[in-house]
Amino acid sequence: MSEKKLNDFLRLEYEQNCFCPATLNEIRVSMLLCKDNEDTWQSFFIHVVDFNEYPQNLRRIMINKQIIIENVNNCQTKEEFETYTKSLNPEEIIFLTAYLSSINNKINQKKMKLSSEQKLAFKWLDDGENFFITGGAGCGKSYLIDAIAKSEQIYKQMTVTASTGIAAYLLNGSTVHSFAGIETGTKSDDYYIRKCEDELFGGIQVIVCGDFYQLKPIVENYAFQSSIWKQYIVKVLNLTTCFRQKDDLQFFNALNELRLGQVSADSIKYMTKRHFIDENSINDEYTRLFFRNLSVQFYNHKKMKDIKHKEFTFYSKDVIRDPKVLALFRIPQVLTVKVNVIVMLIKNINVEEGLCNGAFGKVIQIENDGVWILMNNRENKIEVVNKDILDNAHSTIASRVGIPLKLAFSLTVHKAQGSTMKKIVLDFNENAFNPTLYYVSLSRVCNINDVYILHNNKEQLEKIFKSIKINQLVNGHYQQFVK
């Protein structure tokens, strides 16, 4: 009876040409599971009939769909099923796999417990839309991108990219530079222009993810100000369901007010209850976030002195033709480390394995030619690397060979963006050079009790929260699609 119901259901859906792509092997597994076990078949069918919406077909294939369905349903064994599928032509294979894979995707989406907002992204994905996923911190942007990347597709080969190594690692992707073949970006503009396709993005579908309410761009203009963005990113998915702070909704609401520059008196009172003056009362194992690199360096060297182990110092080897470019090197000229110090990798070595710019580890052994660190529960030896700086003629004007590590007992808010942390200590005695930094730093944790805010004066801290203003250009852009 189950097969007859499924046959009727499939016939109706096939007549409407409603199916989306996936891989044949995955479909064979699902089909064989259902054919060999009546309970599994019925359970599979129950999942199927629950789905009322299917993405529109990317290709309409004129074949005898009913005959294919009947023949598949008549297969009683694995061997019969494999023999029949091998007899199908490519168009028929695409037809059979595409519809059944949409069922698999729907089941997987249900297992992942996606919100209604997040499910809309899959419809736009299947419709071939270019779109922008946005929302506040902790609303599941990274989770959704991961779910999309892992979904079954037959027409599309998907690649996840990010602007930094650590962001790429968190998303199981690659850097934009690596994906686009730019690498370190040291070649001339003409070289990259010659590699560009005539069609924007090379004709591929693009899904962009981020939050313009958070850190502002390094250059003045936002991406949404570009004429290319306005022409090609035609849809926006604004995620509003809270995931990171789901067990502390009052904290989530306070953070959202902070993000929008509309902080109420109740939210200020709620956040300032985590105000501390004496930092000695706070566990020094908790991660410290600062707004500026100088503050990070000062705290790191202070912590370094507290560790009772022998110091080892590494000096870089430099060849410099133009001293003005020295500041462009990220690899330190002098690196002093001890066993048990916390360090951060400052160069992408192997993003797939987590050896990426921004990754943290603890020094466990020091040798003459490198430093062993424990990172991602694995021991890795970090050795010297070479970095060249080129001029416009693509000639080397400076070179440095050194260890790509720096102390990391604390870090800047910029480095922490996108991460979820267990406990953080925020030093708000120094003024943020951009008001969005307050929101980004506070939203790294799941609960208000996981944050410690340092400030010498509680009233001044309240004034900071009260005076936060947002970028009106960003706000105006979001008002176009935020309900």
C-alpha positions in Angstrom: 0.0 0.0 0.0 2.9 2.3 0.8 4.3 1.9 -2.7 1.0 2.7 -4.4 0.6 5.9 -2.3 4.2 6.9 -3.0 3.6 6.2 -6.7 0.5 8.4 -6.8 2.4 11.1 -4.9 5.4 11.0 -7.1 3.3 11.0 -10.3 1.5 14.2 -9.1 4.8 15.9 -8.2 6.6 14.8 -11.4 3.7 16.2 -13.5 4.4 19.6 -11.9 8.1 19.3 -12.7 9.0 20.0 -9.0 12.3 18.6 -8.0 15.8 19.7 -7.1 19.2 18.0 -7.7 21.5 15.6 -5.8 23.8 12.7 -6.3 22.7 9.3 -7.7 24.6 7.2 -5.2 22.8 8.8 -2.3 19.5 8.2 -3.9 20.3 4.5 -4.5 21.1 4.1 -0.8 17.7 5.7 0.2 15.8 3.6 -2.4 17.4 0.4 -1.4 16.8 1.0 2.3 13.1 1.5 1.6 12.8 -1.5 -0.7 14.4 -3.9 1.7 12.5 -2.8 4.9 8.8 -2.1 5.0 9.0 -0.1 8.2 11.7 2.1 6.7 9.7 2.5 3.5 6.6 3.6 5.4 8.7 6.0 7.6 10.4 7.4 4.5 6.9 7.9 2.9 5.6 9.7 6.0 8.5 12.2 5.8 7.8 12.7 2.1 4.1 13.5 2.3 4.8 16.1 5.1 6.6 18.3 2.6 4.2 20.7 0.9 6.7 22.9 -1.0 9.3 21.8 -3.5 11.9 24.1 -5.2 11.2 24.7 -8.9 13.0 22.4 -11.3 16.2 23.8 -12.7 15.8 21.8 -16.0 12.6 20.4 -17.6 13.3 17.0 -19.1 10.7 15.6 -21.5 10.7 11.9 -20.7 8.1 9.3 -19.8 8.2 9.9 -16.0 5.4 7.5 -15.1 7.2 4.5 -16.7 10.4 5.2 -14.8 8.5 5.4 -11.5 6.7 2.1 -12.2 9.8 0.3 -13.2 11.7 1.5 -10.1 8.8 0.4 -7.9 8.8 -3.0 -9.6 12.5 -3.6 -8.6 12.5 -6.1 -5.7 16.2 -6.5 -5.1 19.4 -4.5 -5.1 20.6 -6.2 -8.3 17.3 -5.5 -10.2 17.5 -1.8 -9.1 21.1 -1.4 -10.2 20.4 -3.2 -13.5 17.5 -0.9 -14.3 19.3 2.3 -13.4 22.2 1.3 -15.6 19.8 1.1 -18.5 18.6 4.7 -18.2 20.0 7.4 -20.4 21.6 10.5 -18.8 18.4 12.6 -19.0 16.4 9.8 -17.2 19.2 9.4 -14.6 19.0 13.1 -13.9 15.2 13.0 -13.6 15.2 10.0 -11.2 18.0 11.3 -9.0 16.9 14.9 -8.9 13.4 14.4 -7.4 14.4 11.7 -4.9 17.3 13.8 -3.7 15.0 16.7 -2.9 13.3 14.3 -0.5 16.7 13.5 1.1 17.4 17.3 1.4 14.1 17.9 3.0 14.6 15.1 5.5 18.1 16.4 6.3 16.8 19.9 6.8 14.2 18.5 9.2 16.9 16.7 11.1 19.0 19.8 11.3 16.0 21.7 12.8 16.3 24.6 10.5 14.1 27.6 11.2 11.6 28.7 8.6 13.9 31.6 7.8 16.8 29.3 7.1 14.7 26.9 5.0 14.0 29.8 2.6 17.7 29.9 1.8 17.4 26.4 0.3 14.6 27.5 -2.0 16.6 30.4 -3.3 19.6 28.1 -3.7 17.6 25.7 -5.8 16.1 28.6 -7.8 19.6 29.8 -8.7 19.2 33.2 -7.0 22.1 35.3 -5.8 21.3 36.4 -2.3 22.6 37.9 0.9 22.3 36.1 4.3 22.4 38.5 7.3 21.4 38.8 10.9 22.8 39.6 14.3 25.5 37.6 16.0 24.4 34.1 17.1 21.5 33.9 14.7 22.9 30.9 12.8 24.5 32.4 9.8 27.6 30.1 9.9 25.4 27.1 10.7 23.2 27.9 7.6 26.1 28.3 5.3 27.5 24.9 6.6 24.1 23.3 6.0 23.9 24.7 2.4 27.5 23.5 1.7 26.6 20.0 2.8 23.3 19.7 0.9 23.1 17.3 -2.0 23.5 18.9 -5.4 23.9 17.4 -8.9 23.9 20.6 -11.0 26.2 22.6 -8.7 29.6 22.3 -7.2 29.8 24.5 -4.2 32.8 26.1 -2.6 32.7 28.0 0.8 35.1 30.9 1.0 35.9 33.6 3.7 38.2 36.6 3.7 40.5 35.3 6.5 42.1 32.0 7.2 40.5 31.4 10.6 37.0 32.3 9.2 37.6 29.8 6.3 38.6 27.1 8.8 35.5 27.7 11.0 33.4 27.2 7.8 35.4 24.3 6.5 36.2 26.3 3.4 39.1 28.2 1.8 40.1 31.8 1.6 38.7 34.0 -1.2 42.3 34.6 -2.4 43.0 30.9 -2.6 39.7 30.1 -4.4 40.1 32.9 -6.9 43.8 32.1 -7.6 44.9 35.4 -6.2 47.0 33.7 -3.5 48.9 36.4 -1.7 47.8 39.1 -4.1 51.3 40.4 -4.8 51.0 40.3 -8.6 50.1 43.3 -10.8 46.5 44.5 -11.3 46.8 43.8 -15.0 47.6 40.2 -14.3 44.3 39.7 -12.3 42.2 41.7 -14.8 43.4 39.4 -17.6 42.1 36.4 -15.6 38.6 37.8 -15.2 35.7 36.4 -17.1 33.4 38.8 -19.1 30.4 37.7 -17.0 30.2 38.8 -13.4 31.5 36.2 -10.9 32.3 34.0 -13.9 28.6 33.3 -14.2 28.4 31.3 -11.0 25.7 31.6 -8.4 26.8 33.7 -5.4 25.5 33.5 -1.8 27.0 36.3 0.5 26.8 36.1 4.2 27.6 38.7 6.9 26.3 41.6 9.0 27.0 45.2 8.1 26.0 46.3 11.6 29.2 44.7 12.9 32.8 45.6 12.0 33.0 48.3 9.4 35.1 47.7 6.2 38.8 48.6 6.1 38.1 50.9 3.2 35.4 53.5 3.4 32.7 52.0 1.2 30.4 49.1 2.2 29.8 46.3 -0.3 26.1 47.2 -0.7 27.1 50.6 -2.1 28.5 48.9 -5.1 26.6 49.0 -8.4 27.5 45.4 -8.9 25.9 44.5 -5.5 22.7 46.4 -6.4 22.5 44.6 -9.7 23.3 41.0 -8.7 22.4 40.6 -5.0 18.7 40.9 -5.5 17.4 39.1 -2.4 18.1 39.4 1.3 17.5 36.8 4.0 17.5 38.5 7.4 17.8 35.9 10.2 16.2 36.9 13.5 15.9 33.6 15.5 18.4 33.5 18.4 20.6 30.4 18.7 23.8 31.5 20.6 21.9 33.3 23.4 18.8 31.1 23.3 19.0 30.4 27.0 19.4 34.0 28.0 16.9 35.9 25.8 17.2 39.1 28.0 20.9 39.2 27.0 20.0 38.6 23.4 17.5 41.4 23.4 20.0 43.7 25.0 22.6 42.8 22.4 20.1 43.5 19.6 19.4 46.9 21.0 23.2 47.5 21.2 23.4 46.4 17.5 20.7 48.9 16.5 22.0 51.7 18.6 18.8 51.8 20.7 19.8 50.6 24.1 17.1 50.9 26.8 17.6 51.7 30.4 16.7 48.1 31.4 19.3 46.7 29.0 22.0 49.0 30.3 21.2 47.9 33.9 21.2 44.3 32.8 24.6 44.5 31.1 26.3 46.6 33.7 25.6 44.1 36.4 28.7 42.4 35.0 30.8 45.4 35.7 34.1 44.8 37.5 36.8 47.2 38.7 39.4 44.8 40.2 40.7 42.5 37.4 42.5 40.4 40.0 39.1 39.0 41.1 38.7 37.5 37.6 40.2 34.1 36.6 43.2 35.0 34.4 42.6 31.9 32.3 39.6 33.6 30.6 40.2 35.1 27.2 40.8 38.9 27.2 39.6 41.1 24.3 40.9 44.5 23.6 40.1 47.1 20.9 43.7 47.9 20.0 46.8 45.9 19.1 49.0 47.9 21.5 46.8 46.8 24.4 47.0 43.2 23.3 50.7 43.3 23.1 51.1 44.9 26.6 48.9 42.3 28.2 50.6 39.4 26.4 54.0 40.5 27.6 52.7 40.9 31.1 51.4 37.3 31.1 54.6 36.1 29.5 56.6 37.3 32.5 54.4 35.3 34.9 55.4 31.9 33.3 58.4 30.4 35.0 60.1 28.7 32.0 63.2 29.5 30.0 62.9 32.1 27.3 63.8 31.3 23.7 64.2 34.1 21.2 64.0 33.8 17.4 65.3 36.5 15.1 64.1 36.9 11.5 66.5 37.1 8.6 65.7 40.2 6.5 66.8 41.5 3.1 65.5 45.0 2.8 65.8 47.3 -0.2 63.2 49.9 1.0 63.0 50.4 4.8 59.6 52.0 4.4 57.9 48.7 3.8 59.1 47.1 7.1 55.7 47.8 8.7 54.0 45.6 6.1 55.6 42.4 7.5 53.3 40.5 9.9 56.0 37.9 10.7 57.8 39.4 13.8 61.4 40.5 13.6 61.9 39.2 17.1 59.8 36.4 18.7 60.3 35.4 22.3 58.5 32.3 23.6 58.4 29.9 26.5 56.9 26.5 27.0 53.2 26.9 28.0 52.7 30.3 26.5 49.6 30.8 24.2 50.5 31.7 20.6 48.6 32.5 17.5 49.5 31.6 14.0 49.7 34.6 11.7 50.1 33.0 8.3 48.0 30.4 6.5 50.0 27.2 6.3 47.3 24.5 5.8 43.8 25.9 6.2 42.1 22.5 5.8 44.0 21.2 8.9 43.4 24.3 10.9 46.9 25.7 10.5 45.6 29.1 9.5 46.0 32.8 10.3 44.3 33.4 13.6 44.5 29.8 15.0 45.5 29.5 18.6 47.8 26.9 20.3 50.0 26.3 23.3 53.8 25.9 23.1 54.8 22.5 24.2 58.4 22.2 22.9 61.0 24.6 21.5 63.8 23.6 19.1 66.5 25.5 17.3 64.6 25.5 14.0 61.0 25.8 15.1 58.3 25.7 17.8 56.0 22.7 18.6 52.5 23.8 19.5 49.4 21.9 20.6 46.6 23.1 18.3 43.2 21.4 17.6 44.4 18.5 19.8 47.3 17.8 17.5 51.0 18.6 17.8 52.3 20.7 15.0 55.8 22.0 14.4 55.8 25.6 13.1 59.0 26.4 11.2 60.4 29.4 9.5 58.5 30.7 6.4 59.5 33.3 3.8 57.5 36.4 3.0 58.3 38.7 0.1 57.1 42.2 -0.6 56.9 43.3 -4.2 56.7 46.6 -5.9 54.4 47.5 -8.8 56.9 46.0 -11.3 56.6 42.7 -9.4 60.2 43.0 -8.2 61.1 42.0 -4.6 61.9 45.0 -2.5 61.9 43.2 0.9 62.1 39.7 2.2 61.8 38.2 5.6 62.3 34.6 6.9 60.9 34.0 10.3 58.6 32.1 12.6 54.9 33.1 11.9 53.7 33.2 15.5 52.9 35.8 18.1 51.8 35.8 21.7 48.1 35.4 22.2 47.0 35.4 25.8 44.6 38.1 24.6 43.4 39.2 21.2 41.6 42.1 19.4 37.9 42.1 19.0 38.5 41.9 15.2 40.2 38.6 15.6 37.4 37.3 17.8 34.6 38.1 15.4 32.6 35.0 14.3 33.8 32.9 17.3 31.7 31.6 20.2 33.7 31.8 23.5 33.0 30.2 26.9 34.2 33.2 29.1 35.6 36.6 28.1 37.0 39.6 29.9 36.4 42.9 28.2 38.5 46.0 29.1 36.2 49.0 28.3 38.5 51.5 30.0 39.9 52.2 26.6 37.5 53.9 24.1 36.4 51.9 21.1 37.5 53.6 17.9 34.2 52.3 16.4 31.0 51.9 18.4 30.2 48.5 16.7 33.1 47.0 18.7 31.1 47.0 21.8 28.4 44.9 20.3 30.8 42.5 18.6 32.8 41.9 21.7 29.8 41.3 24.0 28.1 39.0 21.6 30.9 36.4 21.7 29.3 34.5 24.6 26.0 32.7 25.2 25.1 34.1 28.6 25.5 37.4 30.4 27.2 35.6 33.3 30.0 34.6 30.9 31.2 38.1 30.4 33.3 40.3 32.7 33.4 44.0 31.8 36.3 46.0 33.3 35.9 49.7 33.8 37.1 52.1 36.5 33.7 53.9 36.8 30.3 52.2 36.5 28.5 55.5 35.6 30.9 56.1 32.8 30.2 52.6 31.6 26.5 53.3 31.5 27.1 56.4 29.5 29.1 54.4 27.0 26.1 52.1 26.4 23.7 55.0 26.3 25.7 57.0 23.7 26.3 54.2 21.2 25.3 55.3 17.7 25.1 53.2 14.6 26.1 54.0 11.0 23.0 55.6 9.4 24.1 54.4 6.0 24.0 50.8 7.2 20.7 51.4 9.0 19.1 52.9 5.9 20.2 49.9 3.9 18.7 47.4 6.3 15.4 49.4 6.6 14.8 48.4 3.0 14.2 44.7 3.9 13.8 44.5 7.7 10.2 44.2 8.7 
